[in-house]
Amino acid sequence: MAQEEIGGKKYVVRLSAEERTQLESMLNKGKHSAKTLVKARILLKADVSEAGEGMSDGEIIEQLETSVSMVYRVRKQLVEEGFDAVLTRKQHSRPAVPRIFDGEKEAKLVALSCSAPPEGYARWTLRLLERKVVELAIVDTASDRTIGRVLKKHLLQPHRKEQWVIPPHADAAFVAAMEDVLEVYRRPHDPLLPVVCLDEATKQPMKETRAPMPMQPGQPQRVDYEYERNGTASIFMIFAPLEGKRDAIVTERHTAIDYAHALEHIADVMFPQATKIVLVQDNLNTHKSASLYQAFAPEKARRLTERFEWHHTPKHGSWLDMAESELSVLSSQCLARRTRDTESLRAEVAAWVADRNTHEAKADWQFTTADARIKLKSLYPTFPVQNG
């Protein structure tokens, strides 16, 4: 109940016992919206009945930390519209807005965004799609924001592109080399037969033309966009995953001779006691025993050749070489910066190798031949079913 004026005050709140009970029950349960609960508290504190507190607006505002307008609106709504209206949210009728892209039009937009962009454009943009859907009479009009929502719904990102090693389809040579490497990775650890993975990467030494500005609170490190190239360098990554041991040889060139010296380092420095070194590497043209004969006398070349058991990853299958993963770690942890010259690069890489070896960081290869025959089934040749 409410009364319009008492003692000169407009919109006076006077609640019945049932109304107070209903409000107190709402507050105890706490299942209504925060705004509705605030209104309930205002009514209880403004109630001038015998059971009420009869507070002034100022007292209510101070205790509930609400606004003058809020208290005024609650009082007014109670008097003019009734008790239920205060606690019930008004329903505003809105006309239904027709969808710009129904199922068929949405499918056409998805197909368009997955197609090649128009000549002269490297990729689709929202504005370009906005124009094209109108030109193709898919819709009469559409904003780039509407198109963006449709693309987001279908997890489409036309602005992104990933580089991927795409394997051949149904290639017997690929699966033969892949399974050969996977079977090597299944072998138990044997110190006399260490598995060693080898891979290479290039790095461009670059001098700073201006001294970088160090990082400060609220400001990242700043480097000048100009730099000076200072030669080239190659990194041979040698990784024994079961030993948790690696080494990285930095050279100025990437030739068969450099590769041969890397093999010599593996055989005579890293694993001199091994009876056989199981070598896994990609199929680069220099990754052959012939490189040893280019670098050393025949006797030494033959000795080194027989120290190794040779295994090659398939073409487009370099991901099977665990040394490639180790190079990725090196790149992110050590090489993601400018290095002024080859000697500095050699020192930084050596420090990284020493730290990794101290912690004996190993690799736990889980992908097996059985997994490959299921997950990479399309790479295997198929055969017609023979009856009888």
N, C-alpha and C positions, 0 to 999 in steps of 0.2 A: 504494500500500500504506500501511497505517497500523498503529500499535501502540498499545494502550490506555494502558499506563503504562510509562515508562522513568524511572528515578531519581526516582520519586514523582510525576512530572508526568502528569496525565491527558490523553488525546487527543493523543498524539505523532504528528507527521506524518513519514512515511517514504515517499518517492516512488521509483518505479522509473525507470530511464533513459528508458523510453518515455513515461512520464507527464510527466517533466520536459521532454522534447522537445515533447510536445503543448502544454504550457503556454507554453513559449517561443515556439512558432509562433503561438499565439493572440495573444500580446503584440506580436509583430512585425507581424502583419497588422492588428490593431486593429479588426477587424470585428464584435466582440461588444459587448454592452452594457457601460457603464462599471462596473456592479456586478459583472458576470462577470469583467472584467479585474482588478478589485481582489481578487476571490477568488483568481484565478490568481497574483497577486503575493504574496498572503499565504501560499499553499501553497509557493511557491518559497523564500520567506525562512524559513518555519518548518521546511522539510525538514531532517531530521537525518541523511540519508544522506551518503555520502562526497562526493557532488557538491553537496550542499545547504549553505546558510549556517547553518542551525540557530539562528536568532535567537530571542531571548526575545520574549514578548508585548509587553513595554515597548518593545523596539527596533523591532519591526514597527509598532506604533502610532505611534511618533515618525517613522519614515521614510515611512510611507504616509499619515500624518495621518488615520487611521481610528479606530474606537472599540474599546473592550475587548470589548464584546458581539459585534462583527462578527468579530473574530479568534477568539473562543471558539466562535461558531456554525460557522465554517468548519472548525475543528479537529474539533468534535463530529460534524458532518455527514460528514466524510471517514471518521472511524472507524466511525460507526454505519451509514451508508448507502452508502459507497463513493465512489470517485473521480468517476464519471460524475454522481452525484447532486449533487455540489457545483456542477458547471458547467451543470446542466440546470435550467431553470425549472420549478417544480412547476405542473402543470395542475390547476386547481380546477374540478370539475364544477359547473356552475350550471344549475338548471332553466330552460328557456326561458320567458320572460315573454310572455304573449300581448299583442298590440298592442291598445290601447284604440280607436284609430281605424284601421280598415282602409281600403282604397281607397274604398269606397262611403260610409262614415261621414265620412271626411276630406273628400270632395267635398261632402257635406251641410253640414259645418262651414264650408267655404270659401264656399258659396252663402249661408249664414246671415250670415256676417260681412260679405258684400258687399251685403246687403239693408238696408232702412231699419231703424233701431233701434226698439224698442218705444215706444209712446206715453209721453211724459214723460221720455224720455232723448234727449240730443243726439247721442250716439254710442255705439257698442258698446265695452264694456270687457271685460277678460278674465274678471272675476267675473260680469258679466252674461251672457257667452257660456257660462260654466261652468254657470250655472243653466238657461239656455235649452236647451242640448243635452240636459239631463236631462228637462226638461219636455216636450220634443218627442220623447222616447224615441229620440233618436239613439244615445245610450250610456247605460249604467246609472249611471256615475259618471266624472268626469274632473276633474283639478285645473286651476287656471288656468295652471300652468307647462306642463302637457301641451298645453293649447290654444295657449299662446304659442309653443311649438315648431312646431306645425302652421302657425300664421300666418306665422312667420318663414320656414319652408320655402317658402311660396308668396309671399313678399315682400309680405304684407298688413300694413298699419298702420292699423287703424280709428281710431286717435286723431288721425290727421293729415288735413288738408284743405288744398287749394291753391285760391287764387283764380286763375281762368283766363279769358282772353277767348275765349269759345266762338263761333266764326264761324258764320254761317248755312249751311244746306245747299243746295247748288245754287242760288246766288244770282248772277244775271247782273250786277246792279248792283255787287255786291261785287268780282267778278273784273275787271270793267271798270275800276273805280277802282284796284284793286290793280295791274293791268298798266300802267296809266297812270303810276303812281308808279315802278314797277320800270323802266320804259323811261327815265324821267328819270334814275334812278341809273346808267344805262348810258352816259350822255353823257360825252364826254371833258371834262377840265377846261378851262374858258375863263374868264379873268378878267373878260371883258366880259359873260359870261352866268353869273354865279355861281349855284350851287344852294344855297338857304337853307332850312333846316327850322325850323319854329316850333312851340313847344308851351308850355303853361302848367301851373303847379302852385301849390298853396296852401301856406302855412306859418303856423303859429300862434305868434307871439312869446309867450314865457313868462318871467316874472320868477322868480328864485329867492327863496323865502321865508327860506331859511337859506343861509349861505355853504357851498359844497361843500367836502368834505375831500379834499385832494390825494392822489394815488396815492403809496403807499410800498411798499418791498420787501415782498412777501407780501400786499399789500392793494390792491385796485383803488380807483379814485376813487369816492367816495361822494357821492351827491346825495340830498337829502331828497325823499320822495315827494310832498310838497306843493309846489304852484307857483301862481303868479298869472297868469291870462291877461291879455294886454296887446294887445288888438286883433287884427287879421288882416292878412295880407299875401299878395300874389300875385307869382309870379315868371314872367316871360316869358323863355323860353330861346330864343335865336337862335343857330343853329348852321350854319356853312358847312363841311360835312365835307371837301370837297376842298381848301379853303384852310387847314384846321386853325385856324379862327378862330371864336370865339363871343363872345356878350355876353349878359348877363342883366339884365333891367330889373325892379326890385322896386317894386311899387306897393301902395297901401293897398286898392285895389279891383280887381275883375275885370269890367270893363264893355266895351261896344263902343268907348267913348271911349279907354279905356286900350289896347285892341287897336289902334286907329287910330294912336295915338302910337307904338306899337311899330313899326308899318309905316313911319311917317315916319322913325324912327330908323334902320331898315334902309336905306331908300332914300337919305336925305340925309346920314347920318353914317357908316354902315359901308361902303356901296357907292355913293358919289356918282358914280363914273366909269362904272358899269355901264350898258350900253345896255338891258339887260333883266335883271330878277332873277327867277330861277325859284324860286317859292315853293311849298314842300310843307308842308302843315298838315292837322290833322284837320278833321272837318266840323262843328265846333261852330257854333251858330247865329249867333254874332258874327263868324265867320271869313268875311266876305263884304265886297265892295267897298262895300256900303251903309254899313258902319261908318265909312268914310272921310267919307261925306257927312253923317254925324251929328256928326263932330268938326271938319270944316273947311269953308271956303267951297267952292262948286262947282268953281271953277277949280283950287284946290289938290287937291281930292278927285279930280278927273279926271286931273290930272297924276300923282298917286301911283298911281291905278288902272292907268294905262298903263305905269308903271314895272315892273309885276309880270306874270309869267306864272303863272296860278293853277292849282294842283294840290291835290286833297284826297284824303286816305286814306279808304277805305271805312268805314262804320259797323262797329264791332267790329274795326277793322283799324289801330288807333293804333300797333301795333308796327312799322308801315311808316314811321313818322315817326322819323328818326334823332335829332331833338331830344328825343324821349322817352328814348332811351338816355342822352343827355347829361344830362338831368335826373336820371336814376338815379345817374349818377356824382356829380353835385353833391350829391344827397341823402346818399349814403354817405360822401363825403369831407368835406363841409362842414356839412350840415344835421342830422346825426345827434347833435344836442345841443340844449339850450335856449338861445334867443336872447332877450334881455330886451325888445327893441323893434324897430320897423321900421328905424330908422336903423342900429342895430347889425347887423341882418340885411343891410342894403344894403352896409355896409362889409365884412362877412365874405364875401359873395358876390362883391363886386368884387375882393377879394384872390384868391379862388379863380380867377376868370376870368382875371386878369392872369397867374397862374402857369401855367394851362393854355395860354394863348395864347403865353407865352414858350417853352414846349416844343412848340408847334405840334401838339398832340394831334389826330390826324385819325381818320376812320372809314373802314374798308375794307369796303364793303358787297359781299357775295358772292352773295346770293340773287337769282336772275334769273327772268325770265318762264318760261324753259324749266324751271327747277327747280319753279316754282309749278305748272306744268301736270302735273308728275309727283307731287310731294309733297302738293299740295293738290287733287288730282284730284276729290275729292268736292265741292268748292265750285263746280265747273263744271257747268252744265246738260248733260244728255245728250240725244242725238237718236237716234231709231230708224234702223237701217241701211236704206238705200234700195237695193233690188235694181234692177239695170239702170242 
